[in-house]
């Protein structure tokens, strides 16, 4: 198959590109030129935020397109319209944030959605922007649009800073504030499992929305952080702390404690998706230990510091705040 990857040099886009190359696909990567794509692709350059940014895509045909855009939906609309007669299928990597909050535990793809506009030129609201991207892809490609509703994504190439922060913090050793309960379940997906499922779904001709995550409680917070201790070989002591004590210390879930949420409606919404549709179509999720180990290997190959998206906030707990909470 011939794939056009819009992006393809970082995190999700890079993983999709590598998965397609591994299947022997011909891959064209359209990007701004800020990072080198994987070897073996055809590279086209352009900036979707510019009025003439799609000029490099005015020629060519592809069996499928994968788009990970997370800003103004109009960019998805413009790309989809330009490619409508020259691409077979269009996969848009969306988010479970498109469901009306709070999404109840066990919600499947038929749950109520936030409002969004395919023509929106701003992205002040992440959920509305992702929903607008879905609408843009669907309005042009109809049932040939595949909507990949991911949640928490971890693994090599992560430029958000969740698992890299935990690995870096634990590698420094000493007492580590570990948000409990230790047995609390996580629902996430390794970026490579997302990529493998997506290219397989395109190959099989799937369309429509799919919640793309592991089953709920695929791993626990304890298994995640203990895997970090194991792979780093650090002299770190995980000090498990009750959720109410974390909150009482003024520590923000999800941002200062990456990938962690206390019990409640937010946790149910983020870690309770029904993923039976994706599992029935071939989704397979690797163990958390493999995700952690491979992310650590990647981090070490970069000298220990992961790249970071400039449009996302810096994550993680300040040392002095952690020390105060540990007492």
Secondary structure in CASP SS format (residue, H / E / C, confidence):
PFRMAT SS
TARGET T0000
AUTHOR 0000-0000-0000
METHOD secondary structure of the structure
MODEL  1
X C 1.00
X E 1.00
X E 1.00
X E 1.00
X E 1.00
X E 1.00
X C 1.00
X C 1.00
X C 1.00
X C 1.00
X H 1.00
X H 1.00
X H 1.00
X H 1.00
X H 1.00
X H 1.00
X H 1.00
X H 1.00
X H 1.00
X H 1.00
X H 1.00
X H 1.00
X C 1.00
X C 1.00
X C 1.00
X E 1.00
X E 1.00
X E 1.00
X E 1.00
X E 1.00
X E 1.00
X C 1.00
X C 1.00
X C 1.00
X C 1.00
X C 1.00
X C 1.00
X C 1.00
X C 1.00
X C 1.00
X C 1.00
X E 1.00
X E 1.00
X E 1.00
X E 1.00
X C 1.00
X C 1.00
X C 1.00
X C 1.00
X C 1.00
X C 1.00
X C 1.00
X C 1.00
X C 1.00
X H 1.00
X H 1.00
X H 1.00
X C 1.00
X C 1.00
X C 1.00
X C 1.00
X E 1.00
X E 1.00
X E 1.00
X E 1.00
X E 1.00
X E 1.00
X C 1.00
X C 1.00
X C 1.00
X C 1.00
X C 1.00
X C 1.00
X H 1.00
X H 1.00
X H 1.00
X H 1.00
X H 1.00
X H 1.00
X H 1.00
X H 1.00
X H 1.00
X H 1.00
X C 1.00
X C 1.00
X C 1.00
X E 1.00
X E 1.00
X E 1.00
X E 1.00
X E 1.00
X E 1.00
X E 1.00
X E 1.00
X E 1.00
X H 1.00
X H 1.00
X H 1.00
X E 1.00
X C 1.00
X C 1.00
X C 1.00
X C 1.00
X C 1.00
X C 1.00
X C 1.00
X C 1.00
X C 1.00
X C 1.00
X C 1.00
X C 1.00
X C 1.00
X E 1.00
X C 1.00
X C 1.00
X C 1.00
X C 1.00
X C 1.00
X C 1.00
X C 1.00
X C 1.00
X C 1.00
X C 1.00
X C 1.00
X C 1.00
X H 1.00
X H 1.00
X H 1.00
X H 1.00
X H 1.00
X H 1.00
X H 1.00
X H 1.00
X H 1.00
X H 1.00
X H 1.00
X H 1.00
X H 1.00
X H 1.00
X H 1.00
X H 1.00
X H 1.00
X H 1.00
X H 1.00
X E 1.00
X E 1.00
X E 1.00
X E 1.00
X E 1.00
X E 1.00
X C 1.00
X E 1.00
X E 1.00
X E 1.00
X C 1.00
X C 1.00
X C 1.00
X C 1.00
X C 1.00
X C 1.00
X C 1.00
X H 1.00
X H 1.00
X H 1.00
X H 1.00
X H 1.00
X H 1.00
X H 1.00
X H 1.00
X H 1.00
X H 1.00
X C 1.00
X C 1.00
X E 1.00
X E 1.00
X E 1.00
X E 1.00
X E 1.00
X E 1.00
X C 1.00
X C 1.00
X C 1.00
X C 1.00
X C 1.00
X E 1.00
X E 1.00
X C 1.00
X E 1.00
X E 1.00
X E 1.00
X H 1.00
X H 1.00
X H 1.00
X H 1.00
X H 1.00
X H 1.00
X H 1.00
X H 1.00
X H 1.00
X H 1.00
X H 1.00
X H 1.00
X H 1.00
X H 1.00
X C 1.00
X C 1.00
X C 1.00
X E 1.00
X E 1.00
X E 1.00
X E 1.00
X E 1.00
X C 1.00
X C 1.00
X C 1.00
X C 1.00
X C 1.00
X C 1.00
X E 1.00
X E 1.00
X H 1.00
X H 1.00
X H 1.00
X H 1.00
X H 1.00
X H 1.00
X H 1.00
X H 1.00
X H 1.00
X H 1.00
X H 1.00
X H 1.00
X C 1.00
X C 1.00
X C 1.00
X E 1.00
X E 1.00
X E 1.00
X E 1.00
X E 1.00
X E 1.00
X C 1.00
X H 1.00
X H 1.00
X H 1.00
X H 1.00
X H 1.00
X H 1.00
X C 1.00
X C 1.00
X C 1.00
X C 1.00
X E 1.00
X E 1.00
X C 1.00
X C 1.00
X E 1.00
X E 1.00
X C 1.00
X C 1.00
X C 1.00
X C 1.00
X C 1.00
X C 1.00
X H 1.00
X H 1.00
X H 1.00
X H 1.00
X H 1.00
X H 1.00
X H 1.00
X C 1.00
X C 1.00
X C 1.00
X C 1.00
X H 1.00
X H 1.00
X H 1.00
X H 1.00
X H 1.00
X C 1.00
X C 1.00
X C 1.00
X C 1.00
X C 1.00
X C 1.00
X C 1.00
X H 1.00
X H 1.00
X H 1.00
X H 1.00
X H 1.00
X H 1.00
X H 1.00
X H 1.00
X H 1.00
X H 1.00
X H 1.00
X H 1.00
X H 1.00
X H 1.00
X C 1.00
X C 1.00
X C 1.00
X C 1.00
X C 1.00
X C 1.00
X C 1.00
X C 1.00
X C 1.00
X C 1.00
X C 1.00
X C 1.00
X C 1.00
X C 1.00
X C 1.00
X C 1.00
X C 1.00
X H 1.00
X H 1.00
X H 1.00
X H 1.00
X H 1.00
X H 1.00
X H 1.00
X H 1.00
X C 1.00
END
